[in-house]
Amino acid sequence: MSKYDYETAYEKLEEIMKKLEEGSIPLEESLKLYEEGIKMYRICSGLLEKAQLKITKLVDKDGVLVEENFNVQED
């Protein structure tokens, strides 16, 4: 399990992206930041996938509210 929650990992990813976009960092440090950015991206993606699996919706079926999984339709 990751020590990061979504918000923390996302903020860290944003910081890394800003540093890389500046372009004034030595190559070795840029590579380390890139690797850390990939790690943060994967953490964020994994946490979003888990959250998506938990999302449900209430549907009215003949006057009774029923809980169903919320399916996102992909194009």
Secondary structure, DSSP 4 states (H G I P E B T S, - for coil): --S--HHHHHHHHHHHHHHHHH--S-HHHHHHHHHHHHHHHHHHHHHHHHHHHH-EEEEEETTEEEEEE-PPPP-
